[in-house]
Amino acid sequence: MKFWKLAIILVVIIGVSAGAYFGISKSIENKEAEELASSGVGNFLKFDSEDINFVSYTSSDGTFELTSEDGSSWTCTNSDMRIDSDIVVYTIYAMCDLDTTKLVEEDSTDLSKYGLDNPISVTCSDGYDEYSIQIGNLSPSGESYYIKSPDNNDVYTISASEGSAIHITKNDLKNRLIIDSYNSDVNKIVYSEGDNVVFNCQKDESGVWTLVEPNISNIDTNIAKISSITDLLIRADVIDFITENPTEQELAEYGLDNPKYTIEIADSDEDNTIYLGNSPTDNVIYVQFADTKEVATFYMGEIGIIDADVSIILNDVVYNDKKENITNITYEYNGQTLDVDLEYDSDNRSYTYTKNGSIVTDEDEISELGILTDASLQISLYKMDLDATPTGEPSFTITFTRNYEPNIYKLEFIPTDEDTNYYYVVMNGDYFGCIVRNRILISENGVLKLLDSVLAST
């Protein structure tokens, strides 16, 4: 046979084989598609999530309609409920390209066995079209949720992960946080016991925290402490929602008819206040949101500042300064006076000390004075008592002379009781609530213990 005839036969055979292959392949695809269709696996809903500006949830709790201008922040138009916008966003994402995993039953006559006789209904809308679903119970295996369309009674399943984002109750929609903010954005914290403001602390435009109330000018706020308090408050999460419209009797039961504490926390967008009442169990407390009047429970430890005084946001020491700013420290104690001049050498980062008019050259004595002057700038604040009125003479006095105005800063330590367990601290003639512990002063590196040693060698 001629070569060209063999070539033609070969081409024909290949063509027939290819045609048969593609025909078989197409047949398999069609069969698989039919099997998938008959099993109920396929797309249930499809829309562009970014176009959605309206979502409604309907359940036994009622219907809640939510709108948004940017797709991220959602507001309920028919309730004062504070909304967790993330929950709404998760629902939209779960519904926008939703596939079923199985057709359970066509045209079911008993929807109750799927929890679809009283389902949760969710509708998303872009202003033109609506996309709806009804969702029932979780399957016995826990792997799926039962769903159906509002238009028929065909029951399908979807994955549990997608179903949990759609099966949303009224309480799920509620914002469980005191304030939905970042630590760095918080600019105001006010904490009160009864009608008394314990502290009102606010951040100015430059980011500096200032104590607005009470008026304490001699101790600075501690940024790290305030940040720690803020971090607790923005993370505090509702344990349970108790009631939305409490009666006077219920408020009395919860201790919220006359709240023990009040906390206000704000950023540039929100200013939220909560009232704190009784504790039903250890470490749990009833809380009422001022704006919605709803009562919930929180863990006390997550709120963090209950029973605290203003010292919780102040520096840990009664007088905080850089040692190189100090030119003289004068101590009056036990009828004796110790006068110490300090001269700082910035090149060598060292000090020259003059004690009662004489330059100190002995290494041990230099070390002793160095430790004493360091300790004088580290006297720990124990607590604040703004209502006290110090009386009597000071047990000892420390006077700092500084290289900036005001040059003189005088601390007088007046006993709070006969046993001198604690001292009120009067600063430049004014008492503003500061109390220190005697046991800190007489500890191994305490000012009085060190001062006794230096005076003994004088």
Disulfide bonds with the S-S distance in Angstrom:
none
